[in-house]
Amino acid sequence: MVRWLHESYSKLSQPASAGGGTLAQWLMAQGRLLPVLDGLDEMHEDFQEEAFAELNREPGRPLVVAMRESAFREVTVDGSVLRAAAVVSLHPLEPTDVAAYLARAPVEWGTVLRRLCEDDQGARHLRGVLTNPLMAALAHRAYGPKGGGRNPAELLEDGRPSEVPAVETSCWTASYPPATRRARPGSSRARSPYGTARNRRRSDSLAWART
């Protein structure tokens, strides 16, 4: 992890002001970084076994391993178990919680939320998407104040919920503009210290502070 930080963020390879070592080593020693390993379930099964074995070499080091529950069960059945690991399984949200969350946005969600709590096939399609935590967050972002005034009713077709793929596509597509919109020259966002440096490099990389 320290080697990767040195290679990816050269500033973190500089000496720390206290305790000796580099800034990356200091951050790790102080518990200021929590690595998140995502996509292990997309690796070939031979590499999964090797990855789990490597993670088990330091069972006390804090980290988060994110993977599909079904894939995790398959790996553990094969004997590749993460020792001293607490397992957290994400479940769909309750429709009433989704409705309360989306209703906080100053946008008219009434039509969609009424359909969310109905019991026909179309409503079940809608619930299948919006009770997913990620999709609920995307919908809130896409059709919220930063979404450019889009109407959540576009998730419906003639007042009826679309098929699941169509609802998912609408949420993803609508979330792109607020996520990628660039600041206009001279705006307060462009005048921020890191924004100015980022604009000069024409890069949105998080590594804007590189030396």
N, C-alpha and C positions, 0 to 999 in steps of 0.2 A: 504494500500500500504506500509506504513512504517513497519507494523508488518511483512508483507511478506518479505520485504528487510532484516529485522533483522533475520528472521528465515532462509532465503536462503543464506545470505551473512553476516556471523557473524561479520566480520570486520566493517560493517556499523552500528553495534549496539554500537560501541565504542563512547565515548564523542567527540563532535566536538570541535575544538580549539577555535572557536569564536561563540558567539550567544547562547551558551548553547544547550542542547539537544544532540541527537546522530548525527553521520554523515549522516544517512539516512534522519533524519528530516531536517538537514541543506540542503542537496541536493534537497529535495522536496520544501522547503521554498524558495530556490534560483532559482527555475525553471530549475535546471540542468538535471532533468529527465522527459522524456515524455513517459508515459505509452502507450503501444499499445495493445489493447484488440482484439484478433483475434479468430474467431470461435464461436462468439455468435449465429450465424445462425445455428450452429450444435447442440445447446442445445435444450432440450425439450421446447416446446412453453410456458409451465407453468413457467419454470425457466427463460426464456427470459423476460417475463413480470416483474419478480422479479428483474432481473439484471438491466433492464432499470430504474425501480423505484429507485434502489440503486444509480445508476449513476446520476439521477436527484436530489439527495439530495445535491450534490455539483456542481451545474451547471457551476461555474466559474473555476473549476479545469481543466487544459488542459490535453487532452488525445485524442487518435485516436482509433476509433472503426472500425475495418475492417470486412466487411461482404458482401455477394453477394447482388447486387442491388435488385433482385427479392425478396429475403428474407427480406431485409430492408423495402421494400414497404408493404409486408404482415404484418410485425410487426406494422408499423405505421398505417395501415388501422384498426388494432385491437385496436388502441388507445395508444399503448406504444410508445410515442414520446420522443425523446431526446430533451430537451429544450435547447435553445441557441446553437444549433449545426449547423455548416456549413457542407453541404453535397458535397463531391467531387466524381464524377462518372468517372471511368477510361474507356476510349474508345480505340478501336483498333488503332494501329499506322498506319500511311500512308506507303504503300509499299516503296515509294521513301525514306522516313526517315529511314526505316529498312535497305534498301540497303546502304545508306550512312553510317549508324552506323556500319554495318558488314564489309563494304569495308575498314574501317580504320585498321582492323586487318591485319598483314602481312601474310595473308593466301589467297590462291586463291579461292575466292568466286564467280568468274565470272560466271561459269556455273549455279550455284544455283540462283544467282541474276538475270540472264537473264530469267530463268524460272519463277522467282517470279513475274515478270511484264507481263507475258503472260496471256491469257484469257481462257484457257481450264480448264477442271475439275481438272486435276492434279495440275495445277498452283494455282487454288483456294484452294485446300487442303493445299498447302505449305503456301500460304498467311494466311490462317486461323490459322496456328500455329505461324508463325514468326511475325505476326503483334500483337500478344499478348506480352505485355511488358516483362512479366516473361520469356516466351519462347525465346524471342529475346536475353535477357541477358544470358540465359543458353547457347544458341547457340554460342554467342560471347565468352563465357568462355570456352565452350567445344572444340571449333575449333580455338581458339586463340593461342597466344604464350605459354600459360600454359597448353594447351590441349594435349601435347605430340605428336604433329605433325599429328593429325588426319585430314583427308581430308573431307571438307564439302560436297563433292560430294556423300558421303555415305547417304545423305538425299534423294538422287534420286535413282531410280531403272531403270537401262538401259537408263539413261538420262532423265527419267520422274519422277516427284515428287511422293513419296509414298502416301499411304492413311494417313489421319490425325493421327490415333493412332500410326502408324509406325514412322512418323516424330517426334511426341512427345516423343516416346520411345527412339529414337536415340539421341535426345537432352538431355533427362534426363540421359541416360546411359553413354553418352560421358562425361557428366559433373561430374560424380562421381569420377574418378581418380584424377583430379586436386583438387577436394574438400576434398578428404580424404587421399591424399598422405602424408605419414609420412616422416619427415626429417631423413636423414641418420646420424648415430652417428658421431659426430665431425664436422658436417656442421655448417655454421654460424647460420642457423635457430635453430638448436638444442642447440647452445651455448648462445642463448638469455636468459635473466634472467627468463622470464616466461616459455620459452621453456624447459629449464633445469628442472625447478620445475615440469612442466607438464609431462616430460618424466619420472621423478622419480616416480610420482604417477600413471604413465601409464594411464593418463586421458587427454582428449581434452576438458574438461569442462571449460566454461568461468569463473568458480569460482576458478581459479587456485590460487588466492591470499588469499584464506581462511586461517584462523589461525588454 
